[in-house]
Structures are given as C-alpha cells and as structure tokens.
C-alpha cells in the first residue's frame, strides 16, 4: 500500500471513529446494577467485561478508558478486525490482536498479562465468527488466571440498525435512542474452579493417565462454568431489552 493510500485509510478510520463517538454521545443511557462495578472502577480495580459481539458498538463505547485508566480490547486479526482496531485505538483502547481461531494462545496470554498488570479488558465471548451467543472460554480464563472479577453486560437499544445478514446480527444504535446496560457482577472465579493440577500420582496410575484424566476434568469444569456464565449473559441481555420494553430482533 502506498503512502497516500495509508494516509487516506488513516483519515477514513479517524472519521469513522469520530462519527461513531458523536452518535453514541447522543444516546440516553440507562445503567442497571452498575453500583458495584462503578465502585471497582473508582477504586482502580481492573475487571474483565463480557458482552455479546452483536452489541459491541455500545459495549466498547460505554467502557472506553478515562485517563489514567487503561482498557484493553481483544480484536481479531481479520480485515474487519483491522477496521475495529483502528476505531478502538482512537477511542483510547490498548489492542490485543487474536481470536480463538488465529493467535488464540498468544492472545489469551496477552489478556492475562494485561489484566494482571492493571488493565481492564473488554471481550466479546462469542466472537469473532460465532456461533452467535455461544460463549467461548477466553473471558473466563483471562479473569480466572489474572485473579480479577468478571463483569457480564447485557446491552439493548430501543432504536437501532440491525444487519440481519451478519452472523451476529450486528447492531448500531441510532442517534438519541434509549439504551440499557444491564450489569451482572462482579463475579469472582476461584483459581481452582476449572480444575486444578495434580500434585501427585494416584497409586497404580501412570503419569500420562493422571494427566489425561486431569485434562478431561478441566474440560468438563470449564464447560460447566461456561454454561453458567452464558446463561447469566443471556439473562442480562434479555433484562436489558425488557427494561426498554422491547424484544430482541
């Protein structure tokens, strides 16, 4: 890409970020159950925010960092991710590039490192390619391994543009719309909640057998935790819509 094209692309991203900020600034926001989360933010306690991919425009904007606060965002390495990354960078986010498909282990390591170092995180746990509203373990594991609370955010907008052909039914709130952020948390996930490492071998078992059984227990424990958290995020999503007297499209 030539220097002129790169300059034009940067200007286009800046314009997109500015337009999105202007639109979101007009929204009439109702925040429910936010007291505990606000108290943590005031105390400079970092958390992991999780909200569905289709609602991410408002999710990102509502949790954009205020100096000297640091907020990191997990963004895929796709072309669409590059556009989102440029917008979020203009909004003050620190970017972590990767997903469950590309750079997953490295991205999780970076998420844990960021959270453990004092940065809050914003994660869309069903991204970047779905299935829609099916939670993947990244947000859970990042919060658990970094030892920080997980906060679930249900999001709804009374007036919005919905891209019904996209896998996530991506939403953009329309100017001056009523919106609701419904918080569930903070949720503290115990360090051993997804299964612990075996410190010794059971008599009569080989080391490989013990490791295999432990991995199986860990997978089952993670699956159970994910099912519980997914249910809570679905419930928060529904409550946000109910608060506005609307149904999800």
C-alpha positions as CSV (number, residue, x, y, z in Angstrom):
1,X,0.0,0.0,0.0
2,X,1.4,3.4,-1.0
3,X,1.9,6.2,1.5
4,X,-1.0,8.1,0.0
5,X,-3.3,5.2,0.4
6,X,-2.2,4.6,4.0
7,X,-2.9,8.3,4.8
8,X,-6.3,8.1,3.2
9,X,-7.1,4.9,5.2
10,X,-6.0,6.5,8.5
11,X,-8.2,9.6,7.8
12,X,-11.2,7.3,7.0
13,X,-10.7,5.4,10.2
14,X,-10.4,8.7,12.2
15,X,-13.6,10.0,10.6
16,X,-15.4,6.7,11.3
17,X,-14.3,6.8,15.0
18,X,-15.4,10.4,15.3
19,X,-18.9,9.7,13.7
20,X,-19.4,6.7,16.0
21,X,-18.4,8.7,19.1
22,X,-20.8,11.5,18.1
23,X,-23.7,9.1,17.6
24,X,-23.0,7.3,20.9
25,X,-22.7,10.5,22.7
26,X,-26.3,11.4,21.9
27,X,-27.7,8.1,23.4
28,X,-29.9,8.2,26.5
29,X,-28.2,5.5,28.6
30,X,-29.9,3.6,31.5
31,X,-27.4,1.6,33.6
32,X,-28.8,-1.1,35.9
33,X,-26.9,-2.8,38.7
34,X,-23.8,-0.7,38.0
35,X,-23.1,0.5,41.5
36,X,-20.7,-2.4,42.4
37,X,-18.9,-2.1,39.1
38,X,-18.5,1.7,39.4
39,X,-17.1,1.2,42.9
40,X,-14.4,-1.1,41.5
41,X,-13.6,1.3,38.7
42,X,-13.3,4.2,41.1
43,X,-11.0,2.1,43.3
44,X,-8.9,1.5,40.1
45,X,-9.7,-2.3,40.3
46,X,-9.5,-3.7,36.9
47,X,-12.1,-6.2,35.6
48,X,-13.0,-8.2,32.5
49,X,-16.1,-7.0,30.8
50,X,-18.0,-9.5,28.6
51,X,-20.8,-8.6,26.2
52,X,-22.1,-10.2,23.0
53,X,-20.4,-9.5,19.7
54,X,-23.6,-8.1,18.0
55,X,-23.9,-5.4,20.7
56,X,-20.2,-4.4,20.8
57,X,-20.5,-0.8,19.4
58,X,-22.2,0.3,22.6
59,X,-20.2,-2.1,24.7
60,X,-16.9,-0.7,23.6
61,X,-18.1,2.9,23.8
62,X,-19.6,2.6,27.3
63,X,-16.3,1.2,28.7
64,X,-13.8,3.4,26.8
65,X,-11.0,4.3,29.2
66,X,-10.7,7.6,31.1
67,X,-7.1,8.7,31.7
68,X,-5.1,7.5,33.5
69,X,-7.2,4.3,33.3
70,X,-6.1,1.6,30.9
71,X,-8.6,-0.6,29.0
72,X,-7.5,-3.4,26.6
73,X,-9.7,-4.8,23.8
74,X,-9.4,-8.2,22.2
75,X,-9.8,-7.8,18.4
76,X,-9.5,-10.4,15.7
77,X,-6.7,-10.4,13.1
78,X,-9.2,-10.3,10.2
79,X,-9.8,-7.4,7.8
80,X,-13.0,-6.4,9.7
81,X,-10.9,-6.6,12.9
82,X,-8.4,-4.2,11.4
83,X,-11.2,-1.6,11.0
84,X,-12.5,-2.1,14.5
85,X,-8.9,-2.0,15.9
86,X,-8.4,1.4,14.2
87,X,-11.6,2.8,15.8
88,X,-10.9,1.4,19.2
89,X,-7.4,2.8,19.1
90,X,-8.8,6.3,18.5
91,X,-11.1,5.7,21.5
92,X,-8.1,5.1,23.7
93,X,-8.1,1.3,23.9
94,X,-4.9,-0.8,24.1
95,X,-5.3,-3.5,21.4
96,X,-4.7,-7.2,21.8
97,X,-4.9,-8.9,18.4
98,X,-6.0,-12.5,18.1
99,X,-9.0,-14.8,18.5
100,X,-10.0,-18.4,19.2
101,X,-9.1,-19.2,15.6
102,X,-5.9,-17.2,15.0
103,X,-3.3,-16.5,17.6
104,X,-5.6,-17.8,20.3
105,X,-2.9,-19.0,22.8
106,X,-0.9,-15.8,22.4
107,X,-4.0,-13.6,22.7
108,X,-5.0,-15.4,25.9
109,X,-1.5,-15.0,27.3
110,X,-1.6,-11.2,26.4
111,X,-5.1,-10.9,28.0
112,X,-4.0,-12.4,31.3
113,X,-0.8,-10.4,31.3
114,X,-2.7,-7.2,30.7
115,X,-5.3,-7.9,33.4
116,X,-2.6,-8.9,35.9
117,X,-0.7,-5.7,35.1
118,X,-3.6,-3.4,35.9
119,X,-5.6,-3.1,32.7
120,X,-9.3,-3.9,32.4
121,X,-10.4,-5.9,29.4
122,X,-13.4,-5.9,27.1
123,X,-14.2,-9.2,25.4
124,X,-16.9,-10.4,23.1
125,X,-17.0,-14.1,24.1
126,X,-18.9,-15.3,21.0
127,X,-16.6,-13.5,18.6
128,X,-15.1,-13.2,16.1
129,X,-17.2,-15.7,14.0
130,X,-19.7,-17.2,16.3
131,X,-21.8,-19.2,16.8
132,X,-23.9,-16.3,18.0
133,X,-24.4,-16.1,21.7
134,X,-22.3,-19.2,22.4
135,X,-19.7,-18.3,24.9
136,X,-16.0,-19.3,24.4
137,X,-13.6,-19.6,27.3
138,X,-11.3,-16.6,26.7
139,X,-13.0,-14.1,29.1
140,X,-13.5,-16.8,31.8
141,X,-9.9,-17.9,31.7
142,X,-8.4,-14.4,31.5
143,X,-10.4,-13.3,34.6
144,X,-9.5,-16.5,36.5
145,X,-5.8,-16.7,35.7
146,X,-5.3,-12.9,36.3
147,X,-7.3,-13.1,39.5
148,X,-9.7,-10.2,38.6
149,X,-13.5,-10.1,38.6
150,X,-15.6,-10.9,35.5
151,X,-18.5,-8.5,34.8
152,X,-21.3,-9.5,32.4
153,X,-23.1,-6.8,30.5
154,X,-26.4,-7.2,28.7
155,X,-27.0,-4.5,26.1
156,X,-30.1,-3.2,24.3
157,X,-31.0,-0.3,22.2
158,X,-34.6,0.8,21.5
159,X,-33.8,2.2,18.1
160,X,-31.0,0.7,16.0
161,X,-29.9,-0.5,12.7
162,X,-29.6,-4.3,12.7
163,X,-27.5,-6.1,10.0
164,X,-29.7,-9.2,9.8
165,X,-27.4,-11.0,7.3
166,X,-24.4,-10.9,9.5
167,X,-23.8,-13.9,11.7
168,X,-24.0,-11.8,14.9
169,X,-26.9,-9.6,13.8
170,X,-24.7,-6.6,14.4
171,X,-26.4,-3.6,15.8
172,X,-25.6,0.1,15.6
173,X,-27.7,2.3,17.9
174,X,-29.4,5.2,16.2
175,X,-28.9,8.8,17.4
176,X,-30.8,9.8,20.6
177,X,-32.0,6.2,21.1
178,X,-32.8,4.9,24.6
179,X,-30.3,2.2,25.5
180,X,-29.8,-0.1,28.5
181,X,-26.7,-1.6,30.0
182,X,-27.6,-4.4,32.5
183,X,-24.7,-5.5,34.7
184,X,-24.3,-8.8,36.4
185,X,-21.3,-9.0,38.6
186,X,-18.6,-8.6,39.6
187,X,-18.1,-12.4,39.5
188,X,-15.0,-13.8,41.2
189,X,-13.9,-17.1,39.7
190,X,-11.9,-19.2,42.1
191,X,-8.4,-20.3,40.9
192,X,-9.4,-23.9,41.2
193,X,-12.9,-23.6,39.7
194,X,-11.8,-25.1,36.4
195,X,-9.9,-28.0,37.8
196,X,-6.5,-28.0,39.5
197,X,-3.2,-29.5,38.5
198,X,-2.5,-32.9,40.0
199,X,0.4,-32.7,42.5
200,X,1.0,-36.4,42.7
201,X,0.0,-39.6,41.1
202,X,-2.6,-42.0,42.4
203,X,-1.3,-45.4,43.3
204,X,-1.4,-47.7,40.3
205,X,-1.8,-44.9,37.8
206,X,0.9,-43.7,35.3
207,X,1.7,-40.1,34.9
208,X,0.2,-40.0,31.5
209,X,-3.0,-41.5,32.7
210,X,-3.2,-38.9,35.6
211,X,-2.6,-36.0,33.2
212,X,-5.2,-37.3,30.7
213,X,-7.8,-37.6,33.5
214,X,-7.0,-34.1,34.8
215,X,-7.4,-32.6,31.3
216,X,-10.7,-34.3,31.0
217,X,-11.9,-33.0,34.4
218,X,-10.6,-29.5,33.4
219,X,-12.6,-29.5,30.2
220,X,-15.7,-30.6,32.0
221,X,-15.3,-28.0,34.7
222,X,-14.7,-25.2,32.1
223,X,-17.8,-26.4,30.1
224,X,-19.9,-26.2,33.2
225,X,-18.7,-22.8,34.1
226,X,-19.2,-21.5,30.6
227,X,-22.8,-22.8,30.5
228,X,-23.5,-21.0,33.8
229,X,-21.9,-17.7,32.6
230,X,-23.6,-18.0,29.2
231,X,-26.9,-18.3,30.9
232,X,-26.2,-15.2,33.0
233,X,-25.2,-13.2,29.9
234,X,-28.4,-14.4,28.1
235,X,-30.4,-13.3,31.1
236,X,-28.7,-9.9,31.3
237,X,-29.3,-9.4,27.6
238,X,-33.0,-10.2,28.0
239,X,-33.3,-8.0,31.0
240,X,-31.8,-5.1,29.2
241,X,-34.4,-5.5,26.4
242,X,-37.2,-5.9,29.0
243,X,-36.1,-2.7,30.7
244,X,-36.7,-0.8,27.5
245,X,-40.0,-2.6,26.7
246,X,-38.7,-4.1,23.5
247,X,-37.9,-7.6,22.1
248,X,-34.7,-8.7,20.6
249,X,-34.8,-8.7,16.8
